[in-house]
């Protein structure tokens, strides 16, 4: 397996090579360059390349699929930030704040089209005969991400207590399936069997669940300088995160009132944290993260029996669980 840093450099070079520089209309393409050039963690394209490398030892054959996934992911961020009215993304103004909401919507639409074009145009590099299956996996994940986003918005306005099961299904759709699809698309390019593809997909789903619950933790208890987003943004937006749901299931009437009461974030964040701390919600979230991560590692072992072949991917999974942003 190639090392993570070498694969990341290949991803960055491919993204920089996209034909987005000095083309018109600038109002459409400048926001796309802005969000793509900021980097981010590149988790999804890296997983795609690692998925291919796991089976073929030739990760760059999946480079077009990896870049397509990263462009699609960033498209979802443009629209997600509008829906959340988020001011910061990766420590910089979000696209709709730097430009406006209409620009963010249209540039996001263009990114969706661009993602499919990158995947289609790059097919000869990974074997054109694999393109229909790659498109099937990609399109399924893309639709599921939209379904998950709708559930997320529904939860925000629901007056009922959202169950933990409903929340897990929402984040499976909104977050996990794209991680899983990235891995599966890499496995397709790498020539994995159907059973290996399924196990690697399951690894991605479980890893994504652990990743998102950890993100919920960081949104409430993280450090603003390293997190790159406003701490307490989910609380300010009234999102039903894992922490909120776990607290509501255990809270007394006064505690539920404290969790639900409006207020400015400077006052609301410490109030909500106090309830979480009293109920041990932080510890519950940590245990749940460990549960899903253990399931992820079990699935990865089923995806490939050779520990040496799995080593880089397994090490990267561990690093994601130690992140601060």
VEXDRENLUM-772216 format. One line per field, with one value per residue (C-alpha): x, y, z; residue in three letters. Coordinates in Angstrom, 3 decimals, always signed. Layout:
east	c(X | ...);
north	c(Y | ...);
up	c(Z | ...);
resn	c(ALA | ...);
END
This chain:
east	c(+0.000 | +1.230 | +1.605 | -1.124 | +1.026 | +1.950 | -1.693 | -2.795 | -0.284 | -1.665 | -5.185 | -4.121 | -2.341 | -5.423 | -7.704 | -5.329 | -5.345 | -9.110 | -9.913 | -11.302 | -8.704 | -9.574 | -12.645 | -15.920 | -18.286 | -16.099 | -19.146 | -19.821 | -16.293 | -14.576 | -16.666 | -15.844 | -12.121 | -12.471 | -13.951 | -11.791 | -8.491 | -9.015 | -8.160 | -10.063 | -9.127 | -9.678 | -11.004 | -13.264 | -10.842 | -8.104 | -10.340 | -11.150 | -7.479 | -6.776 | -9.675 | -8.142 | -4.648 | -5.910 | -6.690 | -4.647 | -1.632 | -2.408 | -4.346 | -3.967 | -6.208 | -9.018 | -7.887 | -10.741 | -13.278 | -11.578 | -11.650 | -15.279 | -16.231 | -14.362 | -16.027 | -19.433 | -18.727 | -17.802 | -20.942 | -22.975 | -21.090 | -22.052 | -25.732 | -25.497 | -23.927 | -26.823 | -29.376 | -27.519 | -26.758 | -23.179 | -20.696 | -17.457 | -16.187 | -12.619 | -11.923 | -12.911 | -16.154 | -18.598 | -19.335 | -22.771 | -21.243 | -18.318 | -20.533 | -24.261 | -26.760 | -27.685 | -24.042 | -23.537 | -26.597 | -25.604 | -21.932 | -22.990 | -25.206 | -22.256 | -20.074 | -22.559 | -22.417 | -18.628 | -18.341 | -20.170 | -18.118 | -14.841 | -15.948 | -17.069 | -14.012 | -11.638 | -13.188 | -10.531 | -7.916 | -9.744 | -11.168 | -14.148 | -16.080 | -16.256 | -17.926 | -21.570 | -20.962 | -19.040 | -21.903 | -24.436 | -22.604 | -21.961 | -25.564 | -26.973 | -24.786 | -25.614 | -29.340 | -28.925 | -26.964 | -29.931 | -32.300 | -30.140 | -30.076 | -33.860 | -34.143 | -31.698 | -33.869 | -37.018 | -35.482 | -34.752 | -38.439 | -39.864 | -41.408 | -41.084 | -37.998 | -35.967 | -34.944 | -31.339 | -32.228 | -33.680 | -30.604 | -28.216 | -30.147 | -29.981 | -26.198 | -25.771 | -27.388 | -25.983 | -22.393 | -21.554 | -22.732 | -20.402 | -17.393 | -18.545 | -19.154 | -15.673 | -14.167 | -16.406 | -15.605 | -11.922 | -12.501 | -14.325 | -11.380 | -9.015 | -10.848 | -12.262 | -14.835 | -18.459 | -17.926 | -14.830 | -16.672 | -19.515 | -17.190 | -15.253 | -18.521 | -19.614 | -16.282 | -16.999 | -20.518 | -19.372 | -16.407 | -18.731 | -21.068 | -18.173 | -16.824 | -20.109 | -20.743 | -17.208 | -18.032 | -21.036 | -18.683 | -16.228 | -19.022 | -19.856 | -16.546 | -13.930 | -11.467 | -12.545 | -9.001 | -8.528 | -12.123 | -12.438 | -16.118 | -17.986 | -18.159 | -21.795 | -23.006 | -25.266 | -26.691 | -27.327 | -29.098 | -31.265 | -29.876 | -30.779 | -27.261 | -26.325 | -25.534 | -28.871 | -30.822 | -28.942 | -29.586 | -33.295 | -33.757 | -32.316 | -33.249 | -35.674 | -38.354 | -36.245 | -33.244 | -35.291 | -36.470 | -32.863 | -31.895 | -34.765 | -34.818 | -33.702 | -30.823 | -27.665 | -24.880 | -22.650 | -25.281 | -26.831 | -23.645 | -22.545 | -26.139 | -26.462 | -22.986 | -23.930 | -26.896 | -24.764 | -22.142 | -24.734 | -26.157 | -22.816 | -23.619 | -20.009 | -19.045 | -22.030 | -20.981 | -17.428 | -18.595 | -20.808 | -17.906 | -15.788 | -18.637 | -18.977 | -15.227 | -14.766 | -17.424 | -15.587 | -12.323 | -14.089 | -15.529 | -12.107 | -10.592 | -13.276 | -12.569 | -8.970 | -7.324 | -3.736 | -2.762 | +0.097 | -2.259 | -4.665 | -2.031 | -2.149 | -5.944 | -6.281 | -3.748 | -5.626 | -8.903 | -7.289 | -6.016 | -9.550 | -10.677 | -7.990 | -8.749 | -9.481 | -11.177);
north	c(+0.000 | +3.494 | +5.910 | +8.422 | +11.494 | +10.333 | +9.661 | +13.029 | +14.821 | +13.039 | +14.113 | +17.742 | +17.781 | +16.395 | +18.966 | +21.817 | +20.568 | +20.948 | +23.570 | +26.223 | +28.989 | +32.208 | +30.865 | +32.664 | +33.401 | +34.043 | +34.284 | +30.594 | +29.163 | +31.332 | +29.907 | +26.382 | +27.113 | +28.804 | +25.785 | +23.206 | +25.017 | +25.230 | +21.563 | +20.126 | +16.646 | +14.943 | +11.917 | +10.590 | +10.712 | +9.266 | +6.359 | +5.780 | +5.498 | +3.303 | +1.063 | +0.533 | +0.061 | -2.593 | -4.946 | -3.859 | -2.003 | +0.649 | +3.387 | +6.057 | +4.070 | +5.304 | +8.948 | +10.236 | +8.493 | +9.964 | +13.521 | +13.129 | +12.118 | +15.075 | +17.551 | +16.061 | +16.237 | +19.917 | +20.594 | +19.248 | +21.569 | +24.653 | +23.818 | +22.497 | +25.764 | +27.727 | +25.504 | +25.856 | +29.558 | +28.677 | +31.544 | +29.540 | +26.492 | +25.300 | +28.551 | +30.759 | +32.491 | +30.096 | +30.614 | +32.123 | +34.617 | +35.552 | +35.792 | +35.236 | +32.391 | +32.433 | +32.101 | +29.238 | +27.393 | +27.764 | +26.967 | +23.926 | +22.773 | +23.157 | +21.105 | +18.243 | +18.202 | +18.515 | +15.500 | +13.269 | +14.629 | +13.909 | +10.350 | +9.790 | +11.367 | +9.445 | +6.055 | +4.923 | +5.161 | +2.659 | +0.483 | +1.816 | -1.385 | -0.470 | +2.905 | +1.697 | +0.097 | +3.125 | +5.390 | +3.109 | +3.220 | +6.968 | +7.821 | +5.655 | +7.410 | +10.847 | +10.242 | +8.829 | +11.912 | +14.048 | +11.781 | +12.130 | +15.907 | +15.985 | +13.874 | +16.244 | +19.224 | +17.385 | +16.680 | +20.388 | +21.315 | +18.209 | +18.737 | +15.042 | +13.566 | +11.976 | +8.412 | +7.327 | +4.765 | +7.483 | +9.626 | +6.801 | +6.158 | +9.868 | +10.084 | +6.773 | +8.441 | +11.938 | +11.047 | +7.349 | +6.258 | +8.641 | +7.369 | +3.821 | +4.546 | +6.054 | +2.843 | +0.647 | +2.599 | +2.164 | -1.553 | -1.771 | -0.182 | -2.475 | -5.597 | -6.706 | -9.492 | -8.761 | -10.073 | -7.902 | -4.857 | -5.409 | -5.822 | -2.682 | -0.775 | -1.942 | -0.745 | +2.689 | +2.830 | +1.968 | +4.316 | +7.078 | +6.596 | +6.855 | +9.862 | +11.789 | +11.194 | +12.388 | +15.483 | +16.068 | +15.902 | +18.337 | +20.789 | +21.018 | +20.351 | +21.113 | +23.968 | +26.760 | +27.368 | +23.767 | +22.831 | +25.366 | +26.040 | +27.885 | +25.774 | +25.216 | +25.747 | +22.690 | +23.878 | +27.352 | +25.817 | +23.559 | +20.400 | +17.042 | +15.679 | +12.436 | +14.389 | +16.202 | +12.992 | +11.086 | +13.947 | +14.244 | +10.507 | +10.848 | +14.393 | +15.550 | +18.074 | +21.055 | +19.714 | +19.276 | +22.834 | +24.004 | +22.081 | +23.489 | +27.086 | +29.681 | +32.033 | +33.509 | +30.993 | +32.641 | +31.827 | +28.728 | +26.715 | +26.624 | +25.958 | +22.962 | +21.709 | +21.773 | +19.480 | +17.163 | +16.983 | +16.230 | +13.376 | +11.894 | +12.439 | +13.034 | +9.603 | +7.938 | +9.437 | +8.232 | +4.691 | +4.725 | +5.920 | +3.033 | +0.586 | +1.610 | +1.862 | -1.699 | -2.840 | -0.953 | -2.747 | -6.119 | -5.348 | -4.253 | -7.557 | -9.345 | -7.121 | -8.300 | -11.016 | -9.777 | -7.419 | -5.971 | -4.964 | -3.385 | -1.558 | +1.902 | +1.980 | +0.751 | +3.313 | +6.072 | +4.976 | +5.215 | +8.722 | +9.866 | +8.862 | +11.055 | +14.187 | +17.597 | +19.108);
up	c(+0.000 | -0.831 | +2.074 | +2.806 | +2.116 | -1.388 | -2.237 | -0.848 | -3.064 | -6.124 | -5.138 | -4.679 | -8.036 | -9.778 | -8.147 | -9.023 | -12.619 | -12.969 | -15.655 | -13.313 | -13.583 | -15.418 | -17.195 | -17.536 | -16.058 | -13.021 | -10.787 | -11.452 | -11.291 | -8.665 | -5.793 | -6.998 | -6.976 | -3.585 | -1.819 | -3.604 | -3.091 | +0.664 | +0.946 | +3.843 | +4.986 | +1.591 | +3.458 | +0.717 | -2.228 | -0.045 | +0.958 | -2.708 | -3.634 | -0.609 | -1.607 | -5.043 | -3.623 | -1.212 | -4.111 | -7.117 | -5.783 | -8.417 | -6.575 | -9.250 | -11.570 | -9.296 | -9.309 | -11.487 | -9.247 | -6.179 | -7.551 | -8.655 | -5.120 | -3.626 | -5.995 | -5.169 | -1.432 | -1.663 | -3.694 | -0.769 | +1.591 | -0.429 | -0.159 | +3.409 | +4.584 | +3.097 | +4.844 | +8.163 | +7.617 | +8.541 | +8.584 | +8.536 | +6.712 | +7.389 | +9.181 | +6.215 | +5.216 | +3.593 | -0.098 | +0.486 | +2.926 | +0.675 | -2.411 | -1.861 | -1.582 | -5.268 | -6.278 | -3.837 | -5.164 | -8.817 | -8.267 | -6.268 | -9.136 | -11.507 | -9.157 | -9.224 | -13.025 | -12.946 | -10.618 | -13.088 | -15.989 | -14.176 | -13.466 | -17.052 | -18.696 | -16.451 | -17.163 | -19.675 | -16.928 | -14.747 | -17.468 | -19.391 | -18.742 | -15.053 | -15.660 | -15.471 | -12.066 | -10.809 | -11.882 | -10.195 | -6.860 | -7.162 | -8.053 | -5.270 | -2.712 | -4.142 | -3.763 | -0.269 | +0.810 | -0.261 | +1.671 | +4.767 | +4.445 | +4.267 | +7.425 | +9.126 | +8.218 | +9.290 | +12.691 | +13.224 | +13.027 | +14.694 | +18.110 | +18.911 | +20.533 | +17.750 | +18.552 | +18.502 | +15.819 | +13.579 | +14.107 | +13.232 | +10.016 | +9.167 | +9.583 | +7.760 | +4.755 | +5.130 | +6.017 | +5.995 | +2.567 | +0.715 | +2.677 | +1.953 | -1.737 | -2.054 | -0.723 | -2.861 | -6.021 | -5.287 | -4.770 | -8.112 | -9.892 | -7.975 | -9.112 | -5.757 | -5.576 | -4.708 | -1.160 | -0.711 | -2.038 | +0.396 | +3.381 | +2.446 | +2.018 | +5.486 | +6.861 | +5.394 | +6.823 | +10.372 | +10.130 | +8.949 | +11.895 | +14.347 | +12.426 | +12.530 | +16.229 | +16.856 | +14.791 | +17.062 | +20.044 | +18.489 | +17.656 | +21.361 | +23.095 | +20.432 | +20.175 | +17.840 | +16.542 | +15.393 | +14.563 | +11.740 | +12.418 | +15.140 | +18.283 | +19.167 | +15.623 | +15.806 | +19.123 | +17.708 | +14.694 | +16.857 | +15.286 | +16.758 | +17.205 | +18.931 | +22.099 | +22.065 | +21.495 | +24.203 | +26.611 | +25.795 | +26.376 | +29.893 | +30.922 | +33.571 | +32.644 | +33.794 | +31.901 | +28.738 | +29.078 | +29.432 | +26.308 | +24.251 | +25.463 | +22.892 | +23.428 | +21.960 | +21.479 | +24.100 | +26.729 | +25.217 | +24.679 | +28.340 | +29.436 | +27.119 | +28.016 | +31.693 | +31.024 | +28.893 | +31.629 | +34.301 | +32.240 | +31.161 | +27.498 | +26.511 | +27.854 | +26.159 | +22.836 | +23.332 | +24.022 | +20.936 | +18.793 | +20.088 | +19.341 | +15.691 | +15.190 | +16.453 | +13.977 | +11.229 | +11.965 | +11.950 | +8.504 | +7.226 | +8.306 | +6.313 | +3.298 | +3.087 | +5.189 | +4.789 | +7.661 | +5.633 | +2.831 | +5.330 | +7.367 | +5.747 | +5.590 | +9.172 | +10.399 | +8.603 | +10.199 | +13.635 | +12.831 | +11.981 | +15.455 | +17.019 | +15.012 | +16.532 | +13.464);
resn	c(UNK | UNK | UNK | UNK | UNK | UNK | UNK | UNK | UNK | UNK | UNK | UNK | UNK | UNK | UNK | UNK | UNK | UNK | UNK | UNK | UNK | UNK | UNK | UNK | UNK | UNK | UNK | UNK | UNK | UNK | UNK | UNK | UNK | UNK | UNK | UNK | UNK | UNK | UNK | UNK | UNK | UNK | UNK | UNK | UNK | UNK | UNK | UNK | UNK | UNK | UNK | UNK | UNK | UNK | UNK | UNK | UNK | UNK | UNK | UNK | UNK | UNK | UNK | UNK | UNK | UNK | UNK | UNK | UNK | UNK | UNK | UNK | UNK | UNK | UNK | UNK | UNK | UNK | UNK | UNK | UNK | UNK | UNK | UNK | UNK | UNK | UNK | UNK | UNK | UNK | UNK | UNK | UNK | UNK | UNK | UNK | UNK | UNK | UNK | UNK | UNK | UNK | UNK | UNK | UNK | UNK | UNK | UNK | UNK | UNK | UNK | UNK | UNK | UNK | UNK | UNK | UNK | UNK | UNK | UNK | UNK | UNK | UNK | UNK | UNK | UNK | UNK | UNK | UNK | UNK | UNK | UNK | UNK | UNK | UNK | UNK | UNK | UNK | UNK | UNK | UNK | UNK | UNK | UNK | UNK | UNK | UNK | UNK | UNK | UNK | UNK | UNK | UNK | UNK | UNK | UNK | UNK | UNK | UNK | UNK | UNK | UNK | UNK | UNK | UNK | UNK | UNK | UNK | UNK | UNK | UNK | UNK | UNK | UNK | UNK | UNK | UNK | UNK | UNK | UNK | UNK | UNK | UNK | UNK | UNK | UNK | UNK | UNK | UNK | UNK | UNK | UNK | UNK | UNK | UNK | UNK | UNK | UNK | UNK | UNK | UNK | UNK | UNK | UNK | UNK | UNK | UNK | UNK | UNK | UNK | UNK | UNK | UNK | UNK | UNK | UNK | UNK | UNK | UNK | UNK | UNK | UNK | UNK | UNK | UNK | UNK | UNK | UNK | UNK | UNK | UNK | UNK | UNK | UNK | UNK | UNK | UNK | UNK | UNK | UNK | UNK | UNK | UNK | UNK | UNK | UNK | UNK | UNK | UNK | UNK | UNK | UNK | UNK | UNK | UNK | UNK | UNK | UNK | UNK | UNK | UNK | UNK | UNK | UNK | UNK | UNK | UNK | UNK | UNK | UNK | UNK | UNK | UNK | UNK | UNK | UNK | UNK | UNK | UNK | UNK | UNK | UNK | UNK | UNK | UNK | UNK | UNK | UNK | UNK | UNK | UNK | UNK | UNK | UNK | UNK | UNK | UNK | UNK | UNK | UNK | UNK | UNK | UNK | UNK | UNK | UNK | UNK | UNK | UNK | UNK | UNK | UNK | UNK | UNK | UNK | UNK | UNK | UNK | UNK | UNK | UNK | UNK | UNK | UNK | UNK);
END
